[in-house]
Amino acid sequence: MGFLGEYIRTVYKSVASLLKGMKMTGYYFTHHKEIITQEYPDNRDTLILPERFRGEVVMPHTESNEHRCTGCTACELACPNGTIKIITKFEVSPEGKKKKAIDTFIYHLELCTMCNLCIVACPTDAIKMAQSFEHSVYKRADLTKVLNKPGSKLMEGVE
Amino acid sequence: MFSIEKISGVVHTWLASHLPARIALLSEFVIVGILMISLFAFLGLVLVFMERKVSAYMQIRLGPNRVGPKGIFQTLADTLKLILKEGLRPTGADKFLFNLAPYIVMMVAMLLMAPIPFARNVQIWDVNIGVLYISAISSISVIGILMAGWSSNNKYSLLGAMRSGAQIVSYELSAGLAILSIVILTGSLRVSDIVASQATGWWIFKGHIPALISFVIFIIAVTAETNRAPFDLAEAESELTAGFHTEYSGMQFALFFLAEYVNIFIVTAIGATLFLGGWMPFHIGGWEAFNHIMDFIPSSIWFFGKTFFLIFIIMWFRWTFPRLRIDQLLNLEWRYLLPIGLFNLLLMTVIGILGWHF
């Protein structure tokens, strides 16, 4: 009888586990609110992207046109495929002290793999990943971007 | 009230009164043939769309939603694409068998349509060995599949066809045993007799638990026989690209695809006829008013409703369960379904002889 008991138990267990799976899909079939598909071009205005979505690297500026980039080139060194190129210059402060600052922050979107290593490497949180993803342009040169706005300055107190 | 029986009667009397008897019969053949082919095309369109929508909702997706309102014209557009596509044939393929195979598979599906009762007194051929005819003809489709696999001159196709052969041959037994248990209760192989015997209640209710077990075995076996997931290892996409129809394209591929869905319809229609009472309305003993309301629903709607319910269950299987390995597949058949089916048949015979069913 031991064999028969084992046999019936196997049948019972497998049927129960199959029904459990069918219950799950049955729930999804009847509950349409669970659908995760977003009808993209139609809902462009109300599109909600995940918080950690990586679209492109941007440098946030304040209203007084100040950024947080000190020009340390940590991001340039962290980038595995040479996406970032920072050109630095020396600014002379009113007291006559020389200080390193960025001249241009060049970002090659066409080379970027959105690996997020530059954002992790940045000591001053000057750059971050934006949620934009509609990157198609007509010329390849348009993908090479300068992230710091013209005339922008380093924010006070950021070293 | 709407009834296919009345319409066919009117057509028959009109033809008989206007044409000589022989030509009237011939034109009736032609009409039935055209109706069957259009039913095939309609089923292909509807079932493919239904499958895509069901699968989408089960996987928390939306499914086709661009062509027409809610995407209902999607399958129509797909068919148009397949018609316009070029049918390619590999150089090393056996030309004759390669071209013949899809038609054999399709023809089997057409032959199986004959004994199915679509509504009250609407049946193409009420043969007295109807159930035997169904199980005999349905095993021919494996020849078409083997033919396609062999003639394609492709390893994937051959492997898929061989798997399909092993699968259909073994699962035919369980399906046959499940059908037999109903034949024992009815005492007749004629499909119309089987339906008539369920006027007081469907066999799945009247036959106690053994009928329920045969129903479950039947559903599992026909899912395997139609090569659908979780038993779709004959055309397992991830291993064999598309199994026996890897090398087919255009309309020849469409015929295989159509035959798959028509076969699903046929086996579920047989299941609905044997276990769920075919076109018989749902009756509860003693509830006269309720039974009377149920009688008002046309019999064709009862038949198609039950069939589509079973189709939905088979689709539910497909989008829930993972694919079985070949050894698991044969284990399931020879170690579980067949012994249970045989024991169930014995139990059913006892019930039938002692008259324990309602």
Interface residues (C-beta under 8 A of the other chain):
Chain A: V11 L18 G21 M22 M24 T25 G26 Y28 F29 H32 E34 I35 I36 T37 E39
Chain B: V54 Y57 M58 Q59 I60 R61 L62 N65 W316 F317 W319 T320 F321 Y336 I340
